[in-house]
Amino acid sequence: MTIFRYDLFGLTIVSEFAIPWAPETETLAAGDVEIRRAPPDGIGAGGFQFEVPNVACYRITGGREIIVDGAPGASEEAIRLYLLGSALGVLLHQRGLLVLHANAIVIDGAAMLFMGPSGAGKSTLAAWFASQGYPVLTDDICAVEVSADGALSVLPGLTRLRLADDAAVHLGVDIAEGASCSSSGKHEIGLPRQEAMRPSALRACYLLSDTASGDPVCVRPLANIEAVEMLMANTYRGVALQELGGSAGHLAACVRVAASAPCFEVDRAKDWRCFDAGAGALLAHARGVVREDC
């Protein structure tokens, strides 16, 4: 059996599953996380288990192990969809990280988070930033580490984007090699991984609104309590936190982020004719936030 070794979210992951878009590592040190195929044999202390009918059963234990029991006839793509989604998100929660449903873009050396409901255009915006030369640090699952001194670092994760047909056409992205996601009908597009991607200091958070606007983009600063509520609402698989017993620590991390990184709500016109102008205005705003910190 082929064993793969990857570097994701600052962890060495030893996996029996191939993970496209993840950087492989040649380190021979013991892995931080093991992903393997086996029938789950019960949930131990600190464990979490869920099942996707006709796909697989996943057991995540102690932030160190994911056991996958694939259903008969389930495709590797379907199994991997939930492995790199809910299962990986739960594992990062178990490791005490702040896990958000967001992407992170490195702008002038700092990490900017963009979050919002499904369909708000997070991945489309990330693809636009990538086309302008700004590295995508992670997409969909964003893990923020709060150090002992309170510093906030965004860890490099998966750099694959899920784009709808119209977004790919507008951005000039070749979807010939992109695999369709069965649950959404979108295409998974892997971005070239930047050399030696490292954790980046979190500088600001943006909430992409799903309401229409007459302007290409309108950015409104959020008050502290609004920012905390935004972070709580955009927690990745937040429903698992109570069962994992991490609700209090999670709230404390959200309060820390809201106190340290300015948060904004972004209202954008839902019109492709305004998309590039709106994205450019958002880039200018983010660069202005970085300059304020210099």
NORRA-V970985 format. One line per field, one symbol per residue. phi: phi as a letter, one per 40 degrees, with the letter a starting at -180 (. if undefined). psi: psi as a letter, one per 20 degrees, with the letter a starting at -180 (. if undefined). Layout:
phi = ???
psi = ???
This chain:
phi = .cbbbbbbfgbcbbbcbcbdgbccbccbcdccbbbacacdbhcccgcababbdgbabbbbbfgbabbbbccdgcccccccdcccbdccccdccccgccbbcabbbcbfgbcbcbbicdgcgcccccccdcccgccccabgbbbbbbcccgcbbcccbcbbbbbcdccccccgccbdcccccccbgcbcbccdcccfcbdbccbabbbccbbcacbdabbbcccdcccccccccbccfcccccccgbcccccccccccccbbdbbbbbbccadcbcccccccccccccccccccc
psi = pppqpqopkjqopoqippnqippqqjqjqpqhppprpqppkqoapjqpqqpopjfrpppppjjipoppnqqpipqhggghghgjegghggghghjjqooqnrrppooliqppporrrpiikghggghgghhjjppohqqfopppporhjiqpppqpbplqqoprghggghikpojhipppphhijrpoppqppqplprqqpphrppooqkqqqiqgqpppqprghhgghggghkpplhhigghikjgghgghhgggghhhpqqqpppqpmphhighgghhhhghgghhgghhi.
